[in-house]
Amino acid sequence: MYGQSLKGALRQAAEEHREWSDRDVTEVFGSPVGQGGPTTPGLLSVGDAQLVALPVPTLRRTFAWVTSVMALGRLARKYRAVDAPAGPALPEEPGEALSTGHGWTGDQAFGPLVLAVDGIETNEQNQLLRSWAERIRSDALAQEDAFTPFSDKFARDLVLVTGDAMAALVEEGTEVSVRVQLGANKTVENGPFHSEYLPAETVLASTLTLRGPQGSVDPDPEHVRLLTVLLHGSGATLHRIGGDETLGKGLVWTRLAGTDQAPARGRPDAPDRPGHARTAAGLCPRPQGTTPRNCAPGSGTCPSSCTAAVWPPPTPSSPPVRTRRPRNG
């Protein structure tokens, strides 16, 4: 998903959100396109949302998510770019497929392919994949009852496939819808039109960067709060991204990695909560009674090497966003 498309959808959501003023929208996303006169660049930069895991139909447990070393490598680079805690080491390219165990072993059908799955849970490569499954599900899926079945399934049913198999499954696993426009006499007037959709439960990741206002290094705490409310809410928020909204397409859950919930209005630097340290732009996660990672005790700030729990921290980059398509999307 192109970054410009994602940014445009987020801008529209901000314009429709009751807590966002016209001034906030212009400052964060830039001046509206096509209004004439001088244009103002926004403070928010949005990267492409790249594929992390693709659901494919199977004969076992209905469907499984497939990923590849390349997809995990891109995600690892995103973590590094935003100075988030590093993920596990990348597993090696499998012979045909590698699973986290849980019965995924031997010849298994994944869409149009039948792959030999290495499902020995005690092997090092399988354990690395299991660690990635845990990291992705904790970042991508909210800890709410509505997401629990998907979170549990992701930990069990993530399978690593080769790059060639991943390319084939992406090509065969996306839905292609063909439609026509009928005239008054119920004859085809225009078309056919072809639309391609990602399957429900696809997991994507993007990085977003918020700069500070002119003359300031750190982002405006109010912008931080507004973006957290817009993109994360109490754990995840639902957005419309893409076309065919009236057909129920383009519905995407967004969630900010490492964020518990949105800060309260007017309290960007509220007193410490248990397990958190107060910062200028939000909250730094830490075990209770300890200092944030690489943060100076009592400084009240989060340097670039400290992972912040609100998006974005006062660093050049912000944590990646995990997006997923709901079942009816």
C-alpha positions as CSV (number, residue, x, y, z in Angstrom):
1,M,0.0,0.0,0.0
2,Y,1.6,3.3,-1.1
3,G,2.4,5.8,1.6
4,Q,0.6,8.6,-0.2
5,S,-2.6,6.5,-0.3
6,L,-2.3,5.7,3.4
7,K,-1.6,9.3,4.3
8,G,-4.6,10.5,2.2
9,A,-6.9,8.0,4.0
10,L,-5.6,9.1,7.4
11,R,-6.1,12.7,6.5
12,Q,-9.7,12.1,5.6
13,A,-10.2,10.3,8.9
14,A,-8.6,13.2,10.8
15,E,-10.9,15.7,9.0
16,E,-13.9,13.6,10.1
17,H,-12.7,13.1,13.7
18,R,-14.4,15.3,16.3
19,E,-11.2,16.1,18.2
20,W,-9.2,17.3,15.1
21,S,-9.6,21.0,14.2
22,D,-8.9,22.3,10.6
23,R,-5.7,23.8,11.9
24,D,-4.5,20.5,13.4
25,V,-5.2,18.8,10.1
26,T,-3.3,21.4,8.1
27,E,-0.3,21.4,10.5
28,V,0.0,17.6,10.6
29,F,-1.0,16.6,7.1
30,G,-0.3,19.8,5.1
31,S,-2.5,22.2,3.2
32,P,-5.3,20.7,1.1
33,V,-4.4,19.8,-2.5
34,G,-5.9,22.0,-5.3
35,Q,-6.9,25.0,-3.1
36,G,-4.7,27.4,-5.0
37,G,-2.2,29.8,-3.4
38,P,0.9,28.7,-1.4
39,T,1.0,25.2,-0.1
40,T,2.2,24.2,3.4
41,P,4.0,20.9,3.9
42,G,2.8,18.8,6.8
43,L,4.8,17.5,9.8
44,L,3.8,13.8,9.2
45,S,5.6,11.5,6.9
46,V,4.0,8.1,6.1
47,G,5.9,5.2,4.6
48,D,4.5,2.4,2.5
49,A,2.5,-0.3,4.3
50,Q,4.4,-3.5,3.3
51,L,3.2,-7.1,3.6
52,V,4.1,-9.0,6.8
53,A,1.8,-12.0,6.7
54,L,-0.7,-13.2,4.2
55,P,-3.6,-15.5,5.1
56,V,-4.1,-18.4,2.6
57,P,-6.7,-21.2,2.6
58,T,-5.6,-24.6,4.0
59,L,-7.2,-28.0,4.5
60,R,-6.2,-27.7,8.2
61,R,-7.7,-25.1,10.5
62,T,-9.3,-23.3,7.6
63,F,-6.4,-20.9,6.9
64,A,-2.9,-20.1,7.9
65,W,-0.7,-17.0,7.6
66,V,2.4,-17.3,5.4
67,T,5.4,-15.1,5.5
68,S,8.9,-15.1,4.1
69,V,12.5,-14.3,5.2
70,M,12.2,-11.2,2.9
71,A,9.0,-10.0,4.6
72,L,10.4,-10.5,8.1
73,G,13.6,-8.8,7.0
74,R,11.7,-5.7,5.9
75,L,9.9,-5.7,9.3
76,A,13.2,-6.0,11.1
77,R,14.5,-3.0,9.2
78,K,11.5,-1.0,10.3
79,Y,12.2,-1.8,13.9
80,R,15.8,-0.7,13.4
81,A,14.8,2.5,11.6
82,V,12.6,3.7,14.5
83,D,15.0,2.5,17.2
84,A,12.5,0.1,18.5
85,P,13.7,-3.0,20.5
86,A,15.2,-5.4,17.9
87,G,13.2,-8.4,16.9
88,P,14.5,-12.0,17.0
89,A,17.2,-13.1,14.6
90,L,15.9,-13.9,11.2
91,P,15.3,-17.6,10.4
92,E,17.1,-19.1,7.4
93,E,15.3,-19.7,4.1
94,P,13.4,-23.0,4.5
95,G,13.7,-26.0,2.2
96,E,9.9,-25.6,1.4
97,A,8.2,-24.4,4.5
98,L,8.8,-24.0,8.2
99,S,6.2,-23.8,11.0
100,T,6.0,-23.0,14.7
101,G,4.8,-26.6,15.3
102,H,1.3,-27.1,16.6
103,G,0.7,-30.0,14.1
104,W,1.9,-28.2,11.0
105,T,4.3,-30.8,9.7
106,G,4.6,-33.0,6.6
107,D,2.9,-32.3,3.3
108,Q,0.3,-29.4,3.7
109,A,-1.9,-27.6,1.2
110,F,-1.5,-23.8,1.1
111,G,-3.8,-22.4,-1.5
112,P,-2.8,-24.0,-4.8
113,L,0.5,-25.3,-3.4
114,V,1.4,-28.4,-1.5
115,L,4.5,-27.8,0.6
116,A,6.6,-30.1,2.9
117,V,6.5,-28.4,6.3
118,D,9.3,-28.8,8.8
119,G,7.4,-28.7,12.1
120,I,9.9,-29.9,14.6
121,E,9.3,-27.5,17.5
122,T,12.7,-28.0,19.1
123,N,14.8,-27.0,16.1
124,E,16.4,-23.6,16.3
125,Q,14.8,-22.3,13.1
126,N,11.3,-23.2,14.3
127,Q,12.0,-21.5,17.6
128,L,13.1,-18.3,15.8
129,L,9.8,-18.3,13.8
130,R,7.9,-18.8,17.0
131,S,9.6,-15.8,18.5
132,W,8.6,-13.7,15.5
133,A,5.0,-14.9,15.7
134,E,4.9,-13.7,19.3
135,R,6.5,-10.4,18.5
136,I,4.2,-9.7,15.6
137,R,1.0,-10.7,17.3
138,S,1.8,-8.6,20.4
139,D,2.5,-5.5,18.2
140,A,-0.3,-6.1,15.6
141,L,-3.2,-7.4,17.7
142,A,-4.9,-5.5,20.5
143,Q,-5.2,-7.3,23.8
144,E,-9.0,-7.3,23.7
145,D,-11.5,-10.1,23.7
146,A,-12.4,-9.3,20.1
147,F,-8.9,-10.0,18.9
148,T,-8.0,-12.9,21.2
149,P,-9.0,-15.7,18.7
150,F,-6.9,-14.1,16.0
151,S,-4.0,-13.5,18.3
152,D,-4.0,-17.1,19.5
153,K,-4.4,-18.5,16.0
154,F,-1.5,-16.3,14.7
155,A,0.8,-17.8,17.3
156,R,-0.1,-21.3,16.2
157,D,-0.6,-20.9,12.4
158,L,2.2,-18.8,11.1
159,V,4.2,-20.6,8.4
160,L,7.5,-19.5,6.8
161,V,7.7,-20.3,3.1
162,T,10.3,-19.8,0.4
163,G,10.4,-16.6,-1.6
164,D,9.2,-18.3,-4.7
165,A,6.2,-19.9,-2.8
166,M,5.4,-16.5,-1.2
167,A,5.3,-14.8,-4.6
168,A,3.0,-17.5,-6.0
169,L,0.7,-17.3,-2.9
170,V,0.5,-13.5,-3.1
171,E,-0.5,-13.7,-6.7
172,E,-3.1,-16.5,-6.2
173,G,-4.3,-15.4,-2.8
174,T,-5.5,-11.9,-3.7
175,E,-9.2,-11.6,-4.7
176,V,-9.9,-10.2,-8.1
177,S,-13.4,-8.9,-8.6
178,V,-14.9,-8.3,-12.0
179,R,-17.8,-5.9,-12.3
180,V,-19.7,-4.2,-15.1
181,Q,-22.0,-1.2,-15.3
182,L,-25.5,-1.9,-16.7
183,G,-27.5,0.6,-18.7
184,A,-31.3,1.3,-18.5
185,N,-32.0,-1.8,-20.6
186,K,-29.9,-4.0,-18.3
187,T,-27.2,-4.4,-20.9
188,V,-23.6,-3.8,-20.3
189,E,-22.8,-0.1,-20.8
190,N,-19.3,0.1,-19.3
191,G,-16.7,-2.5,-18.2
192,P,-15.6,-4.9,-17.3
193,F,-13.8,-3.3,-14.3
194,H,-11.2,-5.3,-12.4
195,S,-10.5,-4.7,-8.7
196,E,-7.9,-6.5,-6.6
197,Y,-8.3,-6.9,-2.8
198,L,-6.1,-8.2,-0.1
199,P,-7.7,-11.1,1.7
200,A,-9.2,-10.5,5.2
201,E,-6.7,-10.8,8.1
202,T,-3.7,-9.6,6.0
203,V,-1.1,-8.1,8.2
204,L,0.8,-5.0,7.0
205,A,3.4,-2.7,8.6
206,S,4.3,0.9,8.0
207,T,6.5,3.5,9.6
208,L,5.4,7.1,10.4
209,T,7.5,10.0,11.3
210,L,6.3,13.2,13.0
211,R,8.6,16.3,13.0
212,G,8.4,19.1,15.5
213,P,7.1,22.5,14.5
214,Q,9.5,25.0,13.1
215,G,12.1,25.9,15.6
216,S,11.4,22.8,17.8
217,V,13.2,19.5,17.8
218,D,10.5,17.5,19.6
219,P,7.0,17.0,18.2
220,D,4.1,19.0,19.6
221,P,2.6,16.9,22.5
222,E,-0.9,17.8,21.3
223,H,-0.1,16.4,17.8
224,V,1.2,13.3,19.5
225,R,-2.0,12.9,21.4
226,L,-4.3,13.5,18.4
227,L,-2.4,11.0,16.2
228,T,-2.5,8.4,19.0
229,V,-6.3,8.9,19.4
230,L,-6.7,8.6,15.6
231,L,-4.5,5.6,15.0
232,H,-4.6,3.6,18.2
233,G,-7.5,4.7,20.5
234,S,-7.9,2.2,23.4
235,G,-5.9,-0.5,21.5
236,A,-6.9,-0.4,17.8
237,T,-9.0,1.7,15.6
238,L,-11.0,0.9,12.4
239,H,-10.3,2.9,9.2
240,R,-11.4,3.0,5.6
241,I,-8.5,2.7,3.3
242,G,-8.8,2.2,-0.5
243,G,-11.8,2.3,-2.8
244,D,-15.2,0.5,-2.8
245,E,-16.1,1.7,0.6
246,T,-19.9,1.3,-0.1
247,L,-19.2,-2.4,-0.8
248,G,-17.6,-2.9,2.6
249,K,-14.1,-3.0,1.2
250,G,-11.0,-1.2,2.5
251,L,-11.7,-1.7,6.2
252,V,-8.4,-1.8,8.1
253,W,-7.6,-2.0,11.8
254,T,-4.7,0.2,12.8
255,R,-2.6,-0.2,15.9
256,L,0.6,1.5,17.1
257,A,3.4,-0.9,18.2
258,G,4.3,-0.5,21.8
259,T,1.3,1.7,22.7
260,D,-1.1,0.8,25.5
261,Q,-3.8,3.5,25.0
262,A,-4.2,7.1,23.9
263,P,-3.2,9.8,26.4
264,A,-6.0,11.9,27.9
265,R,-6.8,15.3,26.4
266,G,-4.6,18.0,27.8
267,R,-2.4,15.6,29.7
268,P,0.6,14.8,27.5
269,D,2.9,14.9,30.5
270,A,0.6,13.6,33.1
271,P,2.0,12.1,36.4
272,D,3.6,8.7,36.2
273,R,1.4,5.6,35.9
274,P,2.6,2.3,37.4
275,G,5.1,0.8,34.9
276,H,5.6,4.1,33.0
277,A,7.9,7.1,33.2
278,R,6.9,10.6,32.5
279,T,8.3,12.2,29.4
280,A,7.9,15.5,27.5
281,A,6.0,13.8,24.7
282,G,4.3,10.9,26.4
283,L,5.1,7.7,28.2
284,C,8.2,5.5,28.1
285,P,7.4,1.8,28.9
286,R,9.4,0.3,31.7
287,P,9.0,-2.2,34.5
288,Q,7.8,-0.6,37.6
289,G,10.6,0.8,39.7
290,T,13.2,1.0,36.9
291,T,14.3,3.7,34.5
292,P,13.3,3.7,30.8
293,R,15.8,2.1,28.5
294,N,18.8,4.4,28.1
295,C,16.8,7.3,29.5
296,A,18.5,9.6,32.0
297,P,16.8,9.2,35.5
298,G,14.6,12.2,36.3
299,S,15.3,13.9,33.0
300,G,11.6,13.8,32.0
301,T,12.6,13.2,28.4
302,C,13.0,10.3,26.1
303,P,16.1,10.4,23.9
304,S,16.2,8.7,20.5
305,S,17.4,5.4,22.0
306,C,14.4,5.1,24.3
307,T,11.3,3.3,23.1
308,A,8.2,5.4,23.7
309,A,4.7,4.0,24.4
310,V,2.9,6.8,22.6
311,W,3.2,7.6,18.9
312,P,5.4,9.2,18.0
313,P,8.2,9.7,20.5
314,P,10.4,12.8,20.4
315,T,12.8,11.1,17.9
316,P,13.3,11.3,14.2
317,S,11.1,8.3,13.7
318,S,8.1,6.7,15.3
319,P,7.1,3.0,15.9
320,P,5.7,1.1,13.0
321,V,1.9,0.8,12.6
322,R,0.4,-2.6,12.2
323,T,-2.7,-2.8,10.0
324,R,-4.9,-5.7,9.5
325,R,-8.1,-6.3,7.5
326,P,-11.1,-7.6,9.4
327,R,-13.1,-10.6,8.4
328,N,-15.8,-8.5,6.6
329,G,-13.2,-6.2,5.0
